[in-house]
Amino acid sequence: MTTERIIRIFAGSMILISTTLGLLHSHWWFILTLFVGANLLQFGITQFCPLEIISKRMGYSCNCSGNSEDQCCTKK
């Protein structure tokens, strides 16, 4: 699994969870949704994401040179 897929899965999960909690429990959970969205926007502009650093430390990396992502970006 690539670091990019990990980031997308994590961000999507956090948005769904925080939106559900915001609708069912407390409107303060929408702050988490805003934070995740702002972090995705910032990542798109600067290419810096703390989750990418964490996932690389866990052994996931992507050093592709023209190959398919699924073949070259794997857990070590």
C-alpha positions in Angstrom: 0.0 0.0 0.0 1.3 3.4 -0.9 1.7 6.4 1.5 -0.7 8.3 -0.8 -3.4 5.6 -0.4 -2.9 5.6 3.4 -3.3 9.4 3.5 -6.5 9.2 1.4 -8.0 6.4 3.5 -7.2 8.1 6.8 -8.5 11.5 5.7 -11.7 10.0 4.3 -12.3 8.0 7.4 -11.7 11.0 9.7 -14.1 13.2 7.7 -16.8 10.5 7.8 -16.4 9.8 11.5 -16.2 13.5 12.5 -19.2 14.4 10.3 -21.3 11.6 11.8 -20.3 12.5 15.3 -21.0 16.2 14.5 -24.5 15.3 13.4 -25.3 12.9 16.2 -23.4 14.1 19.2 -22.0 17.6 19.2 -21.4 20.3 16.6 -17.9 20.7 18.0 -16.8 17.6 16.0 -17.0 19.6 12.8 -13.8 21.3 13.9 -12.0 18.0 13.2 -13.6 17.9 9.7 -12.3 21.4 9.1 -8.9 20.5 10.3 -8.6 17.5 8.0 -9.8 19.5 5.0 -7.4 22.3 5.8 -4.5 19.8 6.1 -5.4 18.2 2.8 -5.5 21.7 1.2 -2.1 22.5 2.7 -0.7 19.1 1.6 -1.8 19.8 -2.0 0.0 23.1 -2.0 3.2 22.4 0.0 3.5 18.6 -0.4 4.1 18.3 3.3 2.0 15.9 5.4 2.7 14.6 8.9 0.9 11.4 8.2 3.2 10.7 5.3 6.2 11.0 7.6 4.6 8.7 10.1 3.7 6.1 7.4 7.3 6.2 6.0 8.6 5.6 9.5 6.3 2.6 9.8 8.0 1.1 6.7 5.8 2.3 3.8 7.6 4.2 1.1 7.4 5.2 -2.5 10.5 5.4 -4.6 9.0 4.8 -8.0 10.7 5.5 -11.3 8.1 5.0 -13.9 6.7 1.7 -12.6 3.2 1.1 -11.4 2.6 2.4 -7.9 1.2 -0.8 -6.6 4.3 -2.7 -7.7 7.1 -0.4 -6.4 5.5 1.3 -3.4 5.2 -1.5 -0.8 5.9 -2.1 2.8 9.5 -3.0 3.4 
